[in-house]
Amino acid sequence: MKRKVDLILGDRQFSFVTDEPDEKVEKILSYVREEYAKYTLLEEKLGFEKIIVLILLNSLSKYMDVEEELGELRQKYDKLLGEINRGISGGAQIG
């Protein structure tokens, strides 16, 4: 069921509508709040919009690192699975 969610960053409030589970929404909002808190001292100098862009860029950088790591793990998994399958096929000779 869709519901309204509010996010407060500094003196600004944002409202969203979502049907994601509460736990996931709260985890995401907590992450955004924590990232925003890292830059609050710079807000007067940089401005709110630049801080939001920094949060976005840093988050995407982390996401891309995770995607790359996941791809490497998938390759290792596929290679290992192939080796196991070859070992089972080659070792199953009845003679």
N, C-alpha and C positions, 0 to 999 in steps of 0.2 A: 504494500500500500504506500502510495506517495505521501510524503510529509514534508513540512517546511523545516529547514535547518538554518540557524543563524551562526555567523562567524563574526567575531569582533576582533579587529586588529587596530590597536591604538584607539583613536577616537572615531573609527569608521565601523559601520556594521553592514554586513552582507548577508542576504537571505538567499537560500537555494531550495529547490524542491528535488527530493531524491526518493528512490525506493530501495536504496542500498541498506543492508543490515546496520542497526545502530552501532554495533561494535566496530564495524569497518569505518563508518562515518566519523565516529569519535576518534579513531586512530588517525585518520587523515587530518581532521581538524586540529588535533593535538600536535601533529607534525608541523603543520603550517604555522601554528602559534609559536612553537619552539623556534622554528627558523626565523620567523619575524622578530622574535625577541633578541636574536643575535645581532640584528641590524638597527635596533631602535635608537641607539646612540648616534647612528649616522643619518637618521631620517631627516633631521633638520638640514643637513648638508646635501644629501642626495635626493631627497623627496620620496614620497610614498611609492610612486610608480616605479622608480628605479629599483627600490628595495624589492618590490614584487617581482620585477624582471630578474633580479639576482637570485631570488628564491627559486623561480622557475628554471633558470639556467642551471643552477646547482643541482636541483632535483632531477632534471633531465640528464645531466652528466652522470649522476649516481645510477639512474635507471639504465643508461647505455652501458655502464660498467657491468651492471648485473646481467644485462642481456648478453654481453660478450662472454662473461664468465659462464652463463648458462649454456651458450653455444659450445664453448670448449668442453664443458662437462658432458654434453650430449655426444660430442665426437668421441670422447674417451669411452663413454658408455657403449656406443655403437661398435667401436673397435674391440673392446673387451668382450662384448656379446658375440661378435664375429669369431674371435679367438676361441671362446668357449664352445660355440657351435661347431667349429672346425675340429676341435679336440674331441668332442662327443662323436662326431661323424667318423673321424679317423680312428678312434679307439674302440669302436663298436664292431670290430671284425670278429667273425666267428669262423673258426677254421678247423 
